[in-house]
Amino acid sequence: MAPDPATSLAILGLALLSGGTTVVGVALALRLERHPGWVAGGIGFSAGIMLLVSVFELVPEAAALWGYGSVLLVAGLGAGAFALLHALIPHTHLVEEGGMFDPALLRSAYLVILGLILHDLPEGFAMANAYLAAPRLGLLLALAIALHNIPEEFAMAVPAIALGRRRLLYRAALVSALAEPVGAVAGLLAVGLRPGLVPAFMGFAAGAMIFVSIHELIPMARRYGHRRLFAAGMAVSGLVFLGLGLLLPAG
């Protein structure tokens, strides 16, 4: 059965909220662009919170409905699908550029932007399916996504700012913010067509987010250095995850 209108509106509202925090990340980047330590710590937080929610919330919730064997299989498919997507997307300029610029930095800016937009789609998809399985889980995931979007968008913005490409930055931030609701709509449509596959959709999205966290965010943090601050960000993500669990206890 398709989700009722009230549930669908609640999911879209949460997706818009989490997508809206992209503005905060970009604003911070414009003010703190010369502080790579903040970026490294923020990316550590981002990677940590998404891995924790995926491994300790999404996968167990889906496994309770479908069994660990099946959920781990579809999680592997989700990770594999995004690995294939990353391999197939050409690493070329997405728009024509003119004037003097650093080609390596420009390539880095585009890859970071593209990787994070690809990351945002499964986040919205996962949040929609998590909410349909259990509203508490959906709210927990939406809060985690909203929190982690701030350092994530910060990291996306820094290379574009360094290049002086403010227009590119604003366009990328808009597309990134809209990717969350688009992913949520895709999740709602998928559930409407195959409501019995909610655990599979959750497992698939968890695998995709785990892959992007490990493949994109952690290597991204290495480029900024400051390993201790990265580790501190990871540690803070654990504390925030525990705090969210206390605020939103399992029903």
Wavefront OBJ file of the C-alpha trace (Angstrom):
o trace
v 0.000 0.000 0.000
v 1.276 3.475 -0.883
v 2.136 5.846 1.998
v -0.710 8.129 3.110
v -0.469 11.875 2.261
v 0.379 12.920 5.830
v 3.294 10.481 5.988
v 4.535 11.562 2.579
v 4.428 15.240 3.602
v 6.295 14.487 6.830
v 9.018 12.675 4.870
v 9.345 15.492 2.333
v 9.512 18.040 5.157
v 12.347 16.141 6.830
v 14.162 15.841 3.495
v 13.870 19.591 2.920
v 15.135 20.255 6.453
v 18.205 18.064 5.994
v 18.823 19.511 2.539
v 18.467 23.039 3.881
v 21.497 22.679 6.141
v 23.628 22.839 2.994
v 23.274 26.616 3.287
v 24.878 26.539 6.732
v 27.849 24.525 5.457
v 28.438 26.859 2.527
v 28.153 29.948 4.772
v 30.746 28.502 7.163
v 33.076 27.714 4.265
v 32.874 31.318 3.069
v 33.981 32.475 6.522
v 36.466 29.721 7.432
v 37.997 28.805 4.079
v 41.546 29.266 5.396
v 41.156 26.787 8.258
v 41.641 23.255 6.830
v 41.644 21.781 10.328
v 37.966 22.653 10.659
v 37.290 20.893 7.363
v 39.162 17.747 8.436
v 37.299 17.613 11.748
v 33.979 18.219 10.046
v 34.576 15.458 7.525
v 35.496 13.096 10.369
v 32.204 13.919 12.024
v 30.332 13.491 8.753
v 31.839 10.096 7.949
v 31.387 8.876 11.509
v 27.722 9.791 11.904
v 26.724 8.253 8.577
v 28.627 5.025 9.228
v 27.141 4.725 12.712
v 23.562 5.304 11.572
v 23.955 2.938 8.610
v 25.625 0.095 10.540
v 23.830 0.335 13.889
v 20.389 1.606 12.859
v 19.476 1.013 9.208
v 20.952 -2.467 8.804
v 19.599 -3.911 12.106
v 16.139 -2.388 11.514
v 15.984 -3.894 8.040
v 17.385 -7.216 9.271
v 14.654 -7.458 11.906
v 12.143 -7.535 9.045
v 14.116 -9.431 6.410
v 17.029 -11.275 8.054
v 20.709 -10.362 8.100
v 21.686 -12.531 5.147
v 19.280 -10.833 2.741
v 19.961 -7.324 4.069
v 23.734 -7.705 3.862
v 23.333 -8.960 0.301
v 21.352 -5.901 -0.802
v 23.702 -3.618 1.165
v 26.525 -5.101 -0.888
v 24.517 -4.439 -4.035
v 24.011 -0.814 -2.959
v 27.728 -0.343 -2.381
v 28.522 -2.075 -5.673
v 26.012 0.025 -7.601
v 27.583 3.260 -6.377
v 31.077 1.955 -6.997
v 30.031 1.281 -10.596
v 28.432 4.712 -10.858
v 31.639 6.380 -9.694
v 33.632 4.358 -12.223
v 31.307 5.195 -15.121
v 30.992 8.935 -14.543
v 33.678 10.650 -16.629
v 36.080 12.782 -14.621
v 35.854 15.744 -16.973
v 34.797 19.369 -16.632
v 31.057 19.733 -16.321
v 30.954 23.304 -17.624
v 33.223 25.347 -19.860
v 35.837 27.249 -17.894
v 37.904 30.215 -18.995
v 40.803 32.232 -17.643
v 43.667 31.162 -15.417
v 43.043 28.384 -12.876
v 44.698 25.412 -11.219
v 43.570 22.331 -13.249
v 44.207 19.903 -10.373
v 42.180 22.002 -7.935
v 39.409 22.444 -10.490
v 39.215 18.697 -11.041
v 39.140 18.172 -7.281
v 36.304 20.686 -6.920
v 34.179 18.938 -9.542
v 34.831 15.465 -8.158
v 34.001 16.530 -4.610
v 30.796 18.251 -5.749
v 29.725 15.284 -7.867
v 30.551 12.772 -5.141
v 28.549 14.649 -2.517
v 25.523 15.068 -4.789
v 25.624 11.317 -5.444
v 25.813 10.913 -1.665
v 22.741 13.088 -1.070
v 20.432 11.002 -3.283
v 20.688 7.750 -1.271
v 20.438 9.764 1.950
v 16.965 11.001 0.976
v 16.056 7.522 -0.249
v 17.219 5.944 3.018
v 15.433 8.507 5.180
v 12.115 7.921 3.390
v 12.334 4.160 3.777
v 13.513 4.417 7.383
v 10.562 6.660 8.270
v 8.122 4.255 6.654
v 9.621 1.355 8.618
v 9.625 3.316 11.899
v 9.050 7.089 12.253
v 11.569 7.246 15.104
v 14.260 5.755 12.858
v 13.384 8.153 10.040
v 13.615 11.146 12.389
v 16.935 9.907 13.779
v 18.349 9.525 10.290
v 17.016 12.936 9.178
v 18.705 14.614 12.159
v 21.950 12.770 11.483
v 21.859 13.794 7.821
v 21.099 17.421 8.720
v 24.032 17.514 11.140
v 26.483 15.876 8.789
v 25.461 18.025 5.814
v 27.105 21.039 7.452
v 30.725 19.771 7.360
v 30.008 17.916 4.113
v 28.933 21.100 2.307
v 31.814 22.942 3.963
v 34.228 20.485 2.339
v 32.440 20.787 -1.008
v 32.655 24.562 -0.940
v 36.332 25.039 -0.076
v 37.879 24.029 -3.462
v 35.344 26.143 -5.372
v 36.066 29.137 -3.125
v 39.811 28.660 -3.571
v 39.268 28.843 -7.333
v 37.116 31.954 -7.010
v 34.187 30.102 -8.612
v 31.355 31.462 -6.471
v 28.752 30.860 -9.191
v 29.782 27.190 -9.418
v 29.546 26.956 -5.633
v 26.024 28.379 -5.445
v 24.776 26.148 -8.261
v 26.320 23.071 -6.649
v 24.816 23.940 -3.252
v 21.353 24.285 -4.807
v 21.580 20.948 -6.625
v 22.946 19.275 -3.491
v 20.093 20.653 -1.364
v 17.494 19.430 -3.887
v 19.084 15.973 -4.127
v 17.781 15.015 -0.667
v 14.084 15.624 -1.519
v 14.565 13.953 -4.915
v 15.954 10.883 -3.163
v 13.040 10.932 -0.710
v 10.516 11.087 -3.571
v 12.292 8.151 -5.233
v 11.988 6.239 -1.961
v 8.267 7.001 -1.677
v 7.658 5.924 -5.287
v 9.621 2.718 -4.786
v 7.642 1.837 -1.672
v 4.382 2.690 -3.417
v 5.235 0.221 -6.168
v 6.715 -2.509 -3.947
v 5.767 -1.876 -0.297
v 7.047 -5.289 0.806
v 10.580 -4.341 -0.195
v 11.114 -1.564 2.374
v 13.846 -3.602 4.187
v 15.599 -4.164 0.858
v 15.488 -0.453 0.036
v 16.864 0.382 3.487
v 19.692 -2.124 3.127
v 20.530 -0.879 -0.371
v 20.669 2.736 0.807
v 22.796 1.785 3.834
v 25.306 0.064 1.560
v 25.441 3.081 -0.741
v 26.068 5.478 2.165
v 28.733 3.238 3.695
v 30.532 3.111 0.352
v 30.434 6.875 -0.177
v 31.577 7.568 3.395
v 34.595 5.289 3.013
v 35.352 5.978 -0.645
v 34.737 9.748 -0.732
v 34.737 11.345 2.701
v 37.728 9.646 4.344
v 40.066 10.131 1.336
v 38.799 13.721 1.112
v 39.852 14.314 4.709
v 43.380 13.082 3.943
v 43.816 15.913 1.450
v 43.318 18.422 4.263
v 45.680 16.694 6.693
v 45.091 17.284 10.439
v 44.606 13.610 11.290
v 44.076 14.350 14.963
v 41.229 16.719 14.204
v 39.747 14.165 11.816
v 39.885 11.568 14.612
v 38.343 14.104 17.002
v 35.504 14.646 14.536
v 34.926 10.900 14.399
v 34.859 10.745 18.207
v 32.371 13.624 18.419
v 30.137 11.825 15.919
v 29.990 8.879 18.316
v 28.908 11.136 21.177
v 26.274 12.824 19.009
v 25.001 9.437 17.851
v 24.623 8.315 21.461
v 22.879 11.577 22.298
v 20.423 11.191 19.444
v 19.707 7.665 20.643
v 18.828 9.005 24.092
v 16.643 11.773 22.644
v 14.883 9.362 20.288
v 14.731 6.024 22.150
v 13.488 2.951 20.366
v 9.776 2.451 20.783
l 1 2 3 4 5 6 7 8 9 10 11 12 13 14 15 16 17 18 19 20 21 22 23 24 25 26 27 28 29 30 31 32 33 34 35 36 37 38 39 40 41 42 43 44 45 46 47 48 49 50 51 52 53 54 55 56 57 58 59 60 61 62 63 64 65 66 67 68 69 70 71 72 73 74 75 76 77 78 79 80 81 82 83 84 85 86 87 88 89 90 91 92 93 94 95 96 97 98 99 100 101 102 103 104 105 106 107 108 109 110 111 112 113 114 115 116 117 118 119 120 121 122 123 124 125 126 127 128 129 130 131 132 133 134 135 136 137 138 139 140 141 142 143 144 145 146 147 148 149 150 151 152 153 154 155 156 157 158 159 160 161 162 163 164 165 166 167 168 169 170 171 172 173 174 175 176 177 178 179 180 181 182 183 184 185 186 187 188 189 190 191 192 193 194 195 196 197 198 199 200 201 202 203 204 205 206 207 208 209 210 211 212 213 214 215 216 217 218 219 220 221 222 223 224 225 226 227 228 229 230 231 232 233 234 235 236 237 238 239 240 241 242 243 244 245 246 247 248 249 250 251
